[in-house]
Amino acid sequence: MDMASISERDRILSQLKEPMPRRAEIVENWRAQIEQGIPIIYAGCSAGIVARYAELTGIDAIVVYETGLSRHWGMPTTMLADPNRWSFPMYEEIRSQVDKTPLIAGVEAYDPRFRGERGLRRMVRTVIEMGYDGIQNFPTLVFIPPTYKLRDPVGMGWEREVELVALCNELDVFTMWYACTPEQAQDVARAGADAIVPHAGWSSGGKVGAPTTERYPNTMITPIKDLDVACRHVQAITDAARAINPKIISLSHGGPFIDIPAVTYMFEHTTTDGFEAASAWERVPVENALTDVISRFRAVKKLRKKRAA
């Protein structure tokens, strides 16, 4: 084979490879959309059919994490053991239905198989080489404010999540990071996150939504039920992050933000730029739709006359 043929072959092969991380493209597109007053809406999608219709309806990004599988199994949102082993392989099913929409991987930063700086670099490389376009911290320790730093001395606490943001920033990988407190938001902003996701707790609503906060007063896993309180919570986290980086994108999630009226109210009463739907997208609407359509099928009257004996 002559050199010209080899060069042409290499050119074609390079075009067939997965694209490099799309950080600049995602950030530029989102900021342009925000400038036009259009909210960023992205969704957790854990099944190909959900991802397919997410892209068809113009979703801005799709996040893939293992708790979505629990929703499709009919369970409440549940963290599965060894999350990265569940979420990383989900890429193939989702990508098979998605062509252009950015896919973001939910990553457990303190996975013990990826210890130390070299391990963290290997983790990021694994995610990007699979074809994901960015990373989000999930599962995460942000939900338990009194204890989320207790594992820092052994390299498996909140600091590990912040280190992952900083490494992604260094490697030019897109990041959007959950935070439940203003302090967490500032840690993430200093580390170079592209977007902050103020989390209002486990999503309420539907048949298997979160219980009330009164039962678990020292954790953010249960939601803030009151819309005004949740909006103030989101705004405080957003303000804290923007005090460090005025350009950081803010995307709210969880708690009472489970349907269109609640999310509309949130946009009217905060300066957040968008919304992440998970249970609001692939659990509650499915519960409602299936309950409705099956009930209506069951209500269909018998059309044929009873056969003669």
N, C-alpha and C positions, 0 to 999 in steps of 0.2 A: 504494500500500500504506500503510495507516494505521500509526501509531506502535506500537500494541499488537501488530499482526502482525509488525512488524520486530523488536520485543523478543522475541516468541515464537520467531521464526526464529533470532535470535542465540542464544537459550537452547538450542535444539535443536542448532545447529551446534557450540556449545561442548561439548556432551555427546558429540559424535562425534569430537572431537579426541583425540589420544593423551594419556594422563594425564601430569601433571607428574612430574618425578623423585620416586621413592618412597623417598628416603633414610630418613626417620623411620620409615616403615612397616616397611621391611626390618630396620632396627636394632632396633626395638621387638619385632618378631616373633621375631627371632633370640635376643635376650636373654631373652625369656620362655621360649623353647624350651630355652635353656641352663640356666635356673633349674630347669627340670623334669628336668634330667639327660639331655636328648635331644641327641645330636650334630647339628651342622649338616652336612649332606651336600649338596654342590653339584657340578656336573659340566660339563666342557667338552663341548659338543655342536656338531658341525659339519655335521650333516645333519638334515633335517626328521624322518626316521623316528626318529633317536636322541632328538631333542628331544621328539617326541610321547610316547614311552614314558617319558622322564624325568619329564614332567609327570604322566602317568597314575599313576606310582608315587610321586608326592609329593616330588620333588626340591625342595630349598630355593632353588636359583637355578641358572641356566644361564649359562655363560660362552662367548662366541663369539670365537674367534681363529683366525688363518690357519693355524697349525700343524695344526689339526684336519683341514683339507683334505688335507694331506700324508698323514695317517693313512688317510683314506678313499680316497686314491689308491694305497694299499698300500705306502707308503714308511715309513721310520722318521720319527719326529717331526722335521720339518724347517721351519726358518724360511724363508718365501718372500720374494723380493725385493718391495719396496714393500708391506709388510704391511697398512697401513691401506686400501689400494685393494682388497685381498682381503677383509679382515674386515668393513669397514663394510657392503658390499652383502649380506653373508650374513644380515643382519637379516631381510630379507623371507622367505627360506625358513624360518628358524627361527620367526619370529613367526607364520607361517601355521599352525603346528602347536601353538603355545603361547598360552594365553589369560591365565592368571593368574601364572605363574611369573616372577619378576624376570629380565630379560635383561641381562647385564653384557657390555660391549664390551671386548675386548682391544685396547689402543691403544698404538702406538709413539709415545712422547712426543717423540722427537727427529726426527720426520718433517720433512724440510727445507722442505716446503710450508707449514708452520705455525710459522715462525720468530718469535721475540720474544714479548712478552706478548700483543699483539693476536692473533698467530697461535695462541697457546695457547688464548685465549678462543674463537677461531673454531673450533678443533678440538673443544673441549668442546660448543659450541653445535651443531656438526654432528652429533655423536654423540647428543645428547639430542633434537634435532629429528627424527632418524630414528626415535626411539622407545625407544632403550636406556634402562635404568633405573640404570645405574652404569658405572663404569670400572675396569679392572684394567690394570696395567702389563705388557703383553706385546705384542710382544717387549720384552725388558728386558736391561740390562747387568749385572744382579746376579750372573750366573753366572761372571763373570771377575774375582774380587776383586783380583788384582794390577793390573788395568788399567781398572777400571770408571769411574775418575775422569779418565782421560787426556783425554777429549773435553770436559771441563767448560769449559776456556777458550774454546771456540768455541760454547758453548751447546748441545752435543749429547751430554752425558754424563749421569751419575747425577743431578747437580743438576737437570737438566731434568725427570726423573721426579719428584723431590721437589717442584719447582715445580708440576707438574701436580696432585699431591695437594693442595697448599695452595690452588690455584685451585678445585679441586672442592669443598674444604671451604668456601671463601668463597661459592661458588655453590650450596651445599647439594645437591651431587651425591654419591651413595654411592660409596665407594671401598674396594677391598680390594687390598693391595699385596704383591707378592713381595719377599722379603728372604732373602739367603743368609748374612748375618753379623749379629751383634748391633748393630754400628754402623749398618748400613743400616736395621735395625728401628727404632732410635731416631730416625734422620732422618725416617722415615715417620711415626712416632708424633707427633713434634713438629709435623709438617706437618698433622696432623689426620685421618689415615686412620681409617676406621671399623673395618677389619679388617687384620690382618697375616697374610701367608701364608708361614710358614717353609718354604723350598724345600730339599729334600734332593737335588736334582739330577735329571738326566734319568731318567725312569722306566725301571726294569729290567723284565725279564719278557717273555714272548711271543716271537714269531719275529724281531722287529726291535727288541728292546729295547736299552738302552744297553750299551756295553762296560764293562770294569772301570776303576776309578779309577786303578789302577796304570799304565795306559797314558798317562793325562793327569793328572798329579799336581797341576797348578796351575790347575785349572778345576773349577767346580761343575757343568758340563754333564753329566759322567758321574756316576753316582749313588753315594751312600754305600750300600754293599751290606749292612753289618752293621746289624741292627735296633736293637741297643742303642746303637750309635754314632749312628745316625740319630735316635733318640729324644732323646739328649743334645743333639744339634744343634738339633732343634726346640725343646727346652725352653730352651736358652740364648737363642735368638732371641725366644721368647715372653716370657721373663723380662725381657729388655732392653727390649722394647716396653712391657711393663706397668710398668716402672720410671718411664716417662714418662707413660703413660696407663693406670691400673689397669683401666679399663673396655674397653680395646681387645679386640676379638674375635680369637682366634688360630685359623687354619685351615691345617693342614699339607698338604703335597703332595710327590709325587715320590719318587725313590730306590727303596727297597725296599717302600714302601707301595703295593702293587700288587694286593693281594687282601684278602679279608675277614679271614683270620687275622692278617696283618701290620697291618692298620688297627686291629683289636681290640687287639693288643699295644700299638700306639702310644697308644691311648686309656687303656690301663691303666698306662702308664709315663710319661705326660706330662700337663700340665694344659691342653693345647690343646682348643679348643671344637668342632672339626670337621675336615672333610677335603674336599679338592678332588680329584675323580676326573677324569682325562682319558684317558690310555692305559688306566688301570684300568677305564674305563667303556666307551669306544668303540673300543678297539683289541684288547686282550688277550681279552676275552670274545667278540668277534666272530671273532678268529682261532681260538679254541678251538671255538666253536659250529659254525662253517663246516667246520672240519677234521673234526669228529665227524660231523655230519649227512651230509656228502658221502661220507665213508668208509662210513657205514652204508647209504647208497643204493647205493654201488658193490658192497656185499656182498650185496645182494638177489639171490637165486637166480632163474634163469629159471623161470617158472611154466608156460608153455605148452610143449607137446611140439614138437619140431622138425618143421616141415612135411614132409610126404611129398614126395619128389622128383617 
